Amino acid sequence: MKFTQYQVDEDISSARTLDTSFYKDPAIFDVSREKIFARGLHYVGDRQMLPETGWVHPVNLLPGVLDEPLVLVRDKSGETRCMSNVCTHRGNILVTEPGKAGKLKCGYHGRIFDMDGKMTFMPEFEGVQNFPCKDDHLTKLPLFGLGPLLFTSLDEGTDSANYFRDMEQKMSFFPLDELIRRDDLSKDYYLDANWALYVENYLEGFHIPFVHDSLSQVLDFGDYETELYYPWSSVQIGIGKKDEHTFDLPAWSSDYGKPVAAYYFWVFPNMMFNYYPWGLSLNIVEPLTHNKTKISFITYMLDESKYNLGAGSDLDRVEMEDEKIVLQVQKGVHSRFYNQGRYSVSRERGTHHFHRLLAECLNG
């Protein structure tokens, strides 16, 4: 099935934004589950969730959209894996709580799997032909690390380099391995709006002088830059008005000499990596329905002495300002008198890139 109404011209100067039915039609949201989210790369947690060998931790991937039960395991050798959390006998969930486990045992009929996903025991199965076969073992998913952060994909052919290569290169000066998750500084937000409207707002700094007074005081909008990385990511570079509360960049950095206060990386379709001198604010945008969204701000600390300073300060206030404008747009796209808009060639390249990727996914 083709969705020709969602074609977006490659030439931003000629292009029109997505047809507003994308944000309003529950049927398009359902199609997006498989065509957009099932094919993407997803955050599933970090190594802090597996504090020692033999530890297991269940993960429900994108509740309400994918609802895929997964389990992270750390085996005796210390290797970390991501596997299906569904017993291959009758579909029971294997791991329901994080904790220490030397094996995975189904609480329904006693089937046992080792920490590599191999089925090793099943009672009362004498006489069953061609048993066990490969379908009796747990499906193993690709697992990718970015410092302590962990990511997976339901598509075994996913290449994480297509998502992270450019970010890793630009941020190679940043000590990712030293990041510590701070749950006390993390927060979830719930928004009665389509997930893509929230992402669009993130992908352009065009609105900063009009929506974020406090951010405008520390970022130089005139020097605000957007770099597109193909195929699946982009970055916005926030230049500080002063040299204080900015990164100490190495001489080999492409941004050396610039007072960079923040790097705002986006990875398709719903991950935002906001790097500040104090650490990383990872934002995960989780669609709940076609008009309800959960946004998780997950704080990873590097240097607490720099926390809440410069562009990385008062993030809750900035979020409230963003949510207010996104809610107004959510109402506006339902107007009978609005269907599509145009792009600022200089300021909305990130949003145009996002729309192009959405259109390409929907159209195969």
N, C-alpha and C positions, 0 to 999 in steps of 0.2 A: 504494500500500500504506500503510495506516495502522498506527501503533504506539500503540494506545490505552493500553498498559501504561505509557507514558511521559508521560501527561498529568500536569501539575503545577498544582494549584489556584492561582489568582491571589491568593487570600487566604492570606498566609503563616501566619496563625494556625490555619488549617484544613488547610493543605497537608501532604503527605507527600513525602519525597525520592524521587529516581528509583528505579525498580525496579532491583535489583542486576544484573539480566541485562545492563544497559547496559555494565557494566564487565567482564562475563565472556564474553559471546557474540561469537565472531569474526565472525559474520554481521552483527551490529549495527555492528561496527567497519568492515566493508566498506561498509555502507550510509552510514556517516558520512563516508566519503571524498567522496562527491558531494553529499550533503545538507547537510553541515556545512562541510567544509574547501574544497571546490571553489567554494563561493559566498562565501567570506570574503575578508578583506583580509590580505595577507601581507608581512612584511618580506623584502626581497631584498638588502639591503646599504646602502651609503651612497656619497656622492660621492667619498670617498677611494679607492674602487675604480676610479674613472675619472679618473686624475690629469691627463690632458691630452686635447686634442681628438684624435679618431681612435682613441680607446681602446675596447676591447671587453672584456667580462667575462662568462663563462658562469655561469649559476645553475641549480641543480637544485632546483626548488621542492618542499619537503616530501618528501624521499626516503622511500620505503616507503609513502607515503600517496597523494600526487598524482604524484610522479615526473615533473614537467613540466619539460622542458628549455627554459630561457629564456636570453636574452642581453641584457645592458645595454650600450648603446652611447652614446658621446658624439661627435656629429658635428663637422664643421669649424666650425660656428657656435657650438659649445659646448652645444647642446641635448642633453639626455639622454633616451633612449628605452628602453623595454622591449619586446622582441619575442620571437616564437617562435624557438627555436634549431634548428629542424628544416627541412632543405631540402625544398622543395615538389615536388621531382622524385621522389625515392625514399625520403625520410625519414631521410637521413643527418644526424648532428649536425654543425652548421656550425663552431661555435667550441668548441674543447676546452681552451684555455688563455687566460688574460687576456694582453692585450698590445696593441700598436699595429697598427691595420689601417685602411686607407682604404676598404676594401670587405669584404664577406663572401663568401668563395669556398668552394664545396663541394669537398671533397677527393675526392669519389667520381666525379662526372662533369663537374665544372667549371662548374656553374651559379653565376652571380654576382649578388649583391644589393648595392644601395647601402645607405648607413647609415640610410636611411629605410625599408628593407625591400622596396623595389621591385626586382623581378627585371630586370636590365639585359642579361644575356647568357646564352645557352645553346647550346653547340656541338651540331652534328649534329641540329638540330631543324627543318631545312627541310622544308616540306610538311605540318607538323602544323597541323591546322585549329584556328581560334579560339584561337590562341596568340600572345602570352600573354593570359591573362584574369586576373581578380582573384584567383583561387585559386592563381596562380603566384607571387604576392607573399607576403611573410611577414606573419603576423598581428601587428598591433600591439596591445599591452595597455595599459590605462590605467596611468599612473605618477604617484604622489603623493609629495610631499616633506614632511617634518616636520623643519625645520632641514636637517642634512646627510643624514638618514635617508631611505631610499627604500622605497616600498611599492607593491605591485601587486595586481591581482585577475584571476582568470580570467573573471570576469563583467564585460563591457564596460560594463554599466549601473551598476556600483558607484559610489556617491557617498561619497567619503572623509569628507565632513562628518558623515555619520551615525556615523562611528567616532571622529573626532578633534575635532569642533567643541567639545565641552565641555572636553576636556583643554586644547586650545589657548587657550580663553578663560581658564580658571583659571590656567594656567601662562604667560600672556602676558608676565609679568614676567621669565621665565627666558630667558636668551640662548641659545636652541637653536643658532643659527648658529655659536656659538663652540665647540661640542662637538668634541672630537677622539677618535676611536676609539683605544683602547689595547689592542692584542692581547695584550701582556704581562700585563695585568691581567684578561683575559677567560678563561673556562673553560667546558668542557662537562662535564655530569654525565649519568650513565646510571642509570636507575631501573627495576627490575623491577615496574612497577605501571602501571595504566591512566592515561592522560594526564589524564582528567577528575578523578580523585581528587587529583592534584597541583594542578590549577586550583582545585578546591573548597577545599583547604587554604589556598591563597593568598587566597581571597576572603573570609575571615573572620579577624578579630583575636581571636576568642573563645578560641583556643587559646594565645595568647601567654603569659598568666601560668602556664600549665601546661607549656609546651614550651620556651619561650625565656627562660631566666633572665637572660641578658645583655641582651636586648632589653627585658625588663621593667624593667630598671634605668634605662633612658633614656626609655621611652615611658610616658605616663600612660594606663593602660588605661581608667580611668573616663571620660576625655575622648575616647577613640578614636571616630572618626566614619566612617560609610559614606554616600556619596552615589551614588544610582543615576542613570545617564544613559540615556535611551531613544533608539534601541533597543539599541545595541551595546556599551556600556561602563559602567564604574563607577569610583569612587575611594574609597580608604580614607585617611583623614588621620591621621597619627601625630603626636600632640601630645607635645612633650618635657616631661620633669619639670623641666628647667631651661631658661633662655633661651639657654645656650651651644649651639653646633652646631645652630642652627635657621636658618630662612630669614629674611632681611631683607625683609619683605613691604611693598609699597607701600600707601599709605593707601586706594587704591581697591579693594584685594583684599577679597574676601568673608571672608577669614580674617585680615584685619589685626588686630593686637593679640594674636593667638594664637601661642604658641611652637611653630610647626609644624616638626617635625624631619624629616618625610618625607611625600611624596605617593606613594601606591601606586595607580597607574592600571592597570586591566585593560581590554583591548580584545578582544572576541570574535573567534575562540574561544580563542586561545592566545598572546596577547602581553601582557606585563607591563612597564610603564614605571615604574621606581622612581626618583623624583627625590629627590636629597639635595643639601645645600649644595655638595658637591664635584662633582656632575655627575649622570649618568644611568646606572643599571644596567638595561639592556634584557634581559629574560628571554623567550626564545622556547621554548615547549613543543612539541616535535616528537614526535608518536606514531610509533613504529616498528612495533609490532604492538598487538593489543588489550591486552597486558600488559607492554609494554616502551616506555619513553619516554626521549627525550633532552631535556635542558634546557640551553640555551645561555645563559650569563651574558655579555653583551657590554658592556664598559665604555666609556663615553664621558665623558672628563674635561673638567671646566670649571675647577676650581681645585684643583690637587694639594695645596696647603697644608692643605686641609680633608679630604683623603682619609683614610679609615679612622677617622673620628671620629664620635661620636654614633650615631644610628640606622643610618647607612650604614657602620658598621664591622664587621669580622669576619663578612663575608657568607658565607664558606665554612662557618663554624661554624653559623650560622643555617640554612644549606642542609642540613647534615648532620642537624640536629635535625628539620627538616621531612621529610627523606627517611625518617628512622627511623619517624616516626609514620605517614607515608603507606604505608610497607611493611606496617605492622601493620594498617592499614585494608584494604589490598589483600588480606591474608589473611582479615580479618574478613568482607568482603562475600561470601566463598565459603562462609560458614557456612550450615548448613541452618536455623539458628534466627534468621537476620537477613535481612530483605528490604527494609524501608523504615524510615526514621526520621522525626522531626519537626524543625522549625526553631525556633531561638530567634528570637522576633519582633524583639528589640532587637539581636542580634549576628550573625545569619546572613542578613541581607537580600541581601548580595552573592551568596551561594551559591544562594539561592532564585531570584534574577534569572537566574543562569547556567543553572540547571535548567530554568527556564521557556523560555529561548532554545533550549536543546537540544531540548526537547519540541516547540517550534514548528517548528524546522527538520526534525526527523524526520517530522513530520506535515504537512509542506508549507506 
